[in-house]
Amino acid sequence: MDGASGTDDAAAEDQPTASALLGAALGNAARRAGMDPATAEGKSTGHVVWSAMGGWRGVIESVVPGLVFIVVYTLTIDPATQDGNLWLSLGLSVGVAALFTVARLIARQPVNAALGGLIAAGVAAAFAAFTGEASNNFIPGFITNTVYGAAFLVSAVTGWSLIGLAAGFLMGEGVAWRRDKRKRRVFFWLAIAWAALFAARLIVQLPLYFADDVAALGTLKLVMGLPLFAPLIAVTWLAVRALYPATAK
C-alpha cells in the first residue's frame, strides 16, 4: 500500500495553497531542528538526531521538569492516603522549567525550547491544580499525542504525508514527490510510523491514567519520550537521504 489518494498529477499541482504553506511550516521546523540536508551535509546521522533533540541542554530541558514532578510526588506519597504532595511537585516542576528559560534569557540564547517546556509544564500543572488530581498533569500530553497521531495518520492515508511535505519543501521540489511512487510509498510508511508512536503512547499510558497510577504513568511517559523519539528521527532522516542521494554526497 502506498497511501495514494487516486489524485492525478494535474490535481496534485492544483493544491498549492494549503500544501505549500504546510510544507513550508514543516520544512522550516525541520530546518530549525538541524535536519536540513543542505546544512547537515557531511554530518553523521547521530549528529543530526542529537541536533534535533537540542543537544544535552535540549534533552535536559525536555526531561528534567517531568522527572522532578514524578520523583517529588513519589517521594512524598503518604502511606495512609497513597497521595503525594501535589503542590510541591507541581511547584518544583514548573520552577525548574522557569529556571531553564531564565538561564537562556540571561545567556541571550534562543529560548524557544525552554519556553516551550515552561508552557507545557505550566499547562499540565494547571490541569492537575484545578482538579486536585495528580494524574491530570498528564492530560495535555494525551491531547498532544492524539492530535499529532491523527494528523500523521490522516496525512498518510490521504496521500499527503507530512514527512513528504516537509521533505519536498527542504529539497525544493514542492509536492512533485507525489508523482514518484517510491517516494510516496516511503513517505506513507514514515507517516504511519510516527502515527504508531503517538498511538503506542496512548495505548500504554491511558490505562495507567484511569488506574490513577501516577508513578508508573510518569515513568513510562519519560521512557516513551526521547528514547523512542530519537530512533524514529534517525530512521526518518536515513530514509529521506536514501530518496535524495545527491544531497548525501
C-alpha positions in Angstrom: 0.0 0.0 0.0 1.5 3.4 -0.9 -1.2 5.7 0.5 -2.2 7.0 -2.9 -5.3 9.1 -2.9 -6.0 8.4 -6.5 -5.5 12.1 -7.4 -3.8 12.6 -10.7 -0.7 14.7 -11.3 -2.7 17.7 -12.5 -4.9 17.7 -9.5 -1.8 17.4 -7.2 -0.4 20.5 -8.7 -3.7 22.3 -8.1 -3.3 22.0 -4.3 -0.8 24.8 -3.9 -2.0 26.9 -1.1 -2.6 24.5 1.8 0.1 22.1 0.8 2.7 24.8 0.1 2.0 26.6 3.4 2.0 23.4 5.4 5.1 22.1 3.7 6.9 25.4 4.3 5.9 25.4 8.0 7.0 21.8 8.5 10.2 22.3 6.5 11.2 25.3 8.5 10.6 23.4 11.7 12.8 20.6 10.5 15.4 23.2 9.4 15.4 24.8 12.8 15.9 21.4 14.3 19.0 20.9 12.3 17.5 18.5 9.8 18.1 20.5 6.6 20.2 18.3 4.2 21.9 21.4 2.8 23.4 22.3 6.2 23.7 18.7 7.5 25.8 17.5 4.6 28.8 15.5 5.8 27.3 15.1 9.3 26.6 11.7 10.8 23.1 10.5 11.5 23.9 10.6 15.2 24.9 14.3 15.0 21.6 15.2 13.1 19.5 13.3 15.7 21.3 14.9 18.6 20.8 18.3 17.0 17.1 17.6 16.5 16.8 16.9 20.2 18.6 20.1 21.1 21.8 18.6 22.4 22.4 18.0 26.1 20.7 21.2 27.0 17.6 20.4 25.0 17.4 16.9 26.5 17.7 18.3 30.0 15.1 21.0 29.4 12.8 18.4 28.0 13.2 15.7 30.6 14.0 17.3 33.9 10.7 19.1 34.7 8.7 15.9 34.2 11.3 13.9 36.1 11.2 16.4 39.0 7.4 16.1 39.2 7.3 12.3 39.3 10.3 12.0 41.7 9.0 14.5 44.2 5.4 13.2 44.0 6.6 9.6 44.5 8.9 10.5 47.5 6.2 12.4 49.2 3.4 9.8 49.0 1.6 9.4 52.3 1.1 5.7 53.1 -2.3 6.4 54.6 -3.8 8.2 51.5 -1.4 6.9 48.8 -1.2 10.5 47.6 1.9 12.6 47.1 2.4 16.3 47.7 0.8 17.6 44.6 1.5 21.3 45.1 5.2 20.8 45.9 5.6 18.5 42.9 3.9 21.0 40.6 5.7 24.0 42.0 9.2 22.4 41.7 8.4 21.1 38.2 7.3 24.5 36.9 10.0 26.2 38.8 12.7 24.2 37.1 11.3 24.9 33.7 11.2 28.6 34.5 14.8 28.5 35.6 15.8 26.9 32.3 14.0 29.7 30.4 15.6 32.4 32.6 19.1 30.9 32.1 18.7 31.1 28.3 17.5 34.7 28.5 20.5 35.6 30.7 22.8 33.9 28.2 21.0 35.6 25.3 20.3 32.2 23.7 17.2 31.1 21.8 14.5 30.4 24.3 12.1 28.5 22.1 12.8 25.1 23.5 13.0 26.2 27.1 9.9 28.4 26.8 8.0 25.6 25.2 8.9 23.4 28.1 7.8 26.0 30.5 4.5 26.5 28.8 3.9 22.7 28.7 4.8 22.3 32.4 2.5 25.2 33.2 -0.5 23.9 31.3 0.0 20.4 32.7 0.3 21.9 36.2 -2.9 23.9 35.7 -4.9 20.7 34.8 -3.7 19.0 38.0 -4.1 22.0 40.2 -7.6 22.9 39.2 -8.8 19.3 39.6 -6.6 18.4 42.6 -5.7 15.1 40.8 -2.0 14.5 40.1 -2.9 12.2 37.2 -4.4 15.1 35.3 -1.0 16.5 34.9 -0.7 14.1 32.0 -3.8 15.2 30.2 -2.1 17.7 27.9 0.3 15.0 26.8 -2.6 12.8 25.9 -4.2 15.6 23.8 -0.9 16.3 22.1 -0.3 12.6 21.2 -3.9 12.3 19.9 -3.6 15.4 17.7 -0.2 14.5 16.3 -1.0 10.9 15.8 -4.3 11.7 14.0 -2.5 14.3 11.8 0.2 11.8 10.7 -2.4 9.1 10.1 -4.7 11.2 8.1 -1.8 12.7 6.0 -0.7 9.1 5.3 -4.0 7.7 4.1 -4.8 10.7 2.0 -1.5 10.6 0.2 -0.2 13.9 1.6 2.3 12.6 4.1 3.5 15.3 6.5 7.0 13.9 6.1 6.7 14.2 2.4 5.5 17.8 2.6 8.4 18.7 4.8 11.0 16.9 2.7 9.6 18.3 -0.5 10.0 21.8 0.8 13.5 21.2 2.0 14.5 19.6 -1.2 13.0 22.3 -3.3 10.6 20.0 -5.2 7.3 21.1 -3.5 4.8 18.3 -4.0 6.5 16.8 -7.1 7.4 13.8 -4.9 3.8 12.7 -5.2 4.5 11.7 -8.9 7.2 9.3 -7.7 5.7 6.0 -6.4 8.8 5.1 -4.4 8.8 8.4 -2.6 5.1 8.3 -1.9 5.4 4.8 -0.5 8.3 5.7 1.8 6.7 8.9 3.0 3.5 6.9 3.6 5.2 4.4 5.8 7.2 7.1 7.6 4.0 8.9 8.5 2.4 5.7 9.6 5.4 5.0 11.9 5.1 8.4 13.5 1.3 7.9 14.0 2.1 4.5 15.5 4.5 6.1 18.0 1.9 8.5 19.3 -0.8 5.8 19.3 1.5 3.5 21.3 2.0 6.1 24.0 -1.8 6.4 24.4 -2.4 2.7 24.4 0.2 2.1 27.1 -0.3 5.2 29.2 -4.1 5.7 29.2 -4.8 2.5 31.3 -2.4 3.8 33.9 -4.1 7.1 33.9 -7.5 5.6 34.5 -5.9 3.4 37.2 -4.6 6.6 38.8 -1.1 5.1 38.9 0.8 8.4 38.8 4.3 6.9 39.5 4.1 4.3 36.7 2.5 6.8 34.3 5.2 9.4 34.9 7.9 6.8 34.5 6.5 5.4 31.2 6.0 8.9 29.9 9.7 9.5 30.2 10.6 6.1 28.8 8.4 6.6 25.8 9.6 10.1 25.2 13.1 10.8 23.8 14.2 7.1 23.9 11.6 6.4 21.2 11.7 9.8 19.5 15.4 9.6 18.8 15.4 6.3 16.8 12.4 7.3 14.8 14.1 10.6 13.9 17.2 8.6 12.8 15.0 6.3 10.6 13.2 9.2 9.1 16.5 11.0 8.3 18.1 7.9 6.8 15.0 7.2 4.7 14.8 10.7 3.3 18.6 10.7 2.5 18.1 7.4 0.6 15.4 9.1 -1.5 17.6 12.0 -2.3 21.1 10.5 -2.6 22.6 13.5 -4.4 22.4 15.5 -1.1 24.4 12.8 0.7 27.5 13.3 -1.4 
